[in-house]
Amino acid sequence: MKGDAFEQVGVHSLRIGMYVELGMGWLAHPFPTGSFKISSAKQIEIIRGLGMEHVRVNVPKSDPPLPETSAAAAPDATDPAAEERALAAQREQLARRQRAQRLAAEQNSLAQCEKRFGEAVRQYRKTLEQLPSQPKAAAEQCQTMVNGMVNEMLGDGESAIRLLSEAAGDKSAMHPVNVTIVALLLGKAMGLAQPDLVDLGMASFLHDTGKAHLPDRVRWPEDNFSTAEYKLYQEHVGLGVQAGKAMGLGKGVLMAIAQHHELIDGSGFPTRVKGDTMTVAARILALVNRYDNLCNPSRPAAALTPHEALALIFSQLKNRFDSVALSAFIRMMGVYPPGSVVQLIDERYGMVVSVNSARPLKPRLIVHERGVARHEAPILDLEMAPSVGIRRSIKPAALPSAAMEFLAPRQRVCYFFERVGDPLMAEAS
């Protein structure tokens, strides 16, 4: 069926998806019009009963034939069972093709997210290298990157938080990128204007630059720190503010950097200010910074799952963080943030890979399926599968060995954001 716009097709070679033009008066057939796209086997049966040997088919308006379909495979018109088997085979072929398209779209989106995360990590490392000699040039490059992120997040459509692989870098570079992505999404959810989001993004990306001046042993807090070591660790805040001033950062950015370890109840550092003197950006940054440090501590063995980290902040630490920011954070991340390992109500195991910040109770998961290779596993979108739900969150160590190998839970949780709304990204079974 290639070449001319119209072809004469034998009635026994008709298939669903062809656009036919019967060429007879409306009283001679039972259809509403004489031109239409075939949508069922019943319509084919009726056309065959009209007494015609051939039917005019509009090729451009017809669906393309499936790759496996050929004239030799046409069903025997005298065998209804054979025709039904052929139609079932066509439906199965279409389902396989759609699954392959969804998988390709999913893999492409993940690859793009990981590429951009890697670019942001490299930008952070470059910033640390440039700071001593070219602070303003470093700031300009960071500003360009953050502006791009903010403009994309504020564009049409919704954004989802996406779980990435672990091949993105060490904690010192991964942490500021994670914090920047989540803080910007939270700022957007809280209704911050574009200039305020840019300030928040810059502060989030640069909040730990002061650690570059500390000895390696005190760059990340440990429970066994001596008083002197903890005091030395705290100095990274002031050093970060100094770096920010050298970069020519605005007052809003500098205030957020200066307050990113302060807490609403006055128990933070370095100046123990209380919530009424903290900027909105600082309140957001302090919360997201703590969440990421719980998920990605310096010792991976001490890591909490994203679900556990969120639960701990809400149950034990909520008096230390701004209530408005915390409520918005929980609404945005959902009960099961990306990286959470879960068991479904049908007993299957899965891992949350993406949460749409506008519909956080319906995350997207990769689900362990026996007989399916991990790289071929479709993503289950709970919004498109109302009969499937999450029963509970579990620790990765509690997974059966086959599910553990399949899901491969991350020791470190890396996040980026992706646009949502592509129907090919929804797996509904």
Stockholm file with secondary structure:
# STOCKHOLM 1.0

chainA/1-429         MKGDAFEQVGVHSLRIGMYVELGMGWLAHPFPTGSFKISSAKQIEIIRGLGMEHVRVNVPKSDPPLPETSAAAAPDATDPAAEERALAAQREQLARRQRAQRLAAEQNSLAQCEKRFGEAVRQYRKTLEQLPSQPKAAAEQCQTMVNGMVNEMLGDGESAIRLLSEAAGDKSAMHPVNVTIVALLLGKAMGLAQPDLVDLGMASFLHDTGKAHLPDRVRWPEDNFSTAEYKLYQEHVGLGVQAGKAMGLGKGVLMAIAQHHELIDGSGFPTRVKGDTMTVAARILALVNRYDNLCNPSRPAAALTPHEALALIFSQLKNRFDSVALSAFIRMMGVYPPGSVVQLIDERYGMVVSVNSARPLKPRLIVHERGVARHEAPILDLEMAPSVGIRRSIKPAALPSAAMEFLAPRQRVCYFFERVGDPLMAEAS
#=GR chainA/1-429 SS CCSSSEEEEEGGGCCTTCEEECCSCGGGSSSSSSEEECCSHHHHHHHHTTTCSEEEEETTTSCCCCTTCCGGGCCCTTCHHHHHHHHHHHHHHHHHHHHHHHHHHHHHHHHHHHHHHHHHHHHHHHHHHHTTTCHHHHHHHHHHHHHHHHHHHTSSSEEEEEECCSTTCCHHHHHHHHHHHHHHHHHHHTTCCHHHHHHHHHHHHHTTGGGGGSCGGGSSCCTTCCHHHHHHHHHHHHHHHHHHHHHTCCHHHHHHHHTTTCCTTSCCSSSCCCGGGSCHHHHHHHHHHHHHHHHSCSSGGGCCCHHHHHHHHHHHSGGGSCHHHHHHHHHHHCSSCTTCEEEETTSCEEEEEEEETTSTTSCEEEECCTTCCGGGCCEEEGGGCTTCCEEEECCGGGSCHHHHHHHCCCSSCCEEEEEECCGGGCBCC
#=GC SS_cons         CCSSSEEEEEGGGCCTTCEEECCSCGGGSSSSSSEEECCSHHHHHHHHTTTCSEEEEETTTSCCCCTTCCGGGCCCTTCHHHHHHHHHHHHHHHHHHHHHHHHHHHHHHHHHHHHHHHHHHHHHHHHHHHTTTCHHHHHHHHHHHHHHHHHHHTSSSEEEEEECCSTTCCHHHHHHHHHHHHHHHHHHHTTCCHHHHHHHHHHHHHTTGGGGGSCGGGSSCCTTCCHHHHHHHHHHHHHHHHHHHHHTCCHHHHHHHHTTTCCTTSCCSSSCCCGGGSCHHHHHHHHHHHHHHHHSCSSGGGCCCHHHHHHHHHHHSGGGSCHHHHHHHHHHHCSSCTTCEEEETTSCEEEEEEEETTSTTSCEEEECCTTCCGGGCCEEEGGGCTTCCEEEECCGGGSCHHHHHHHCCCSSCCEEEEEECCGGGCBCC
//
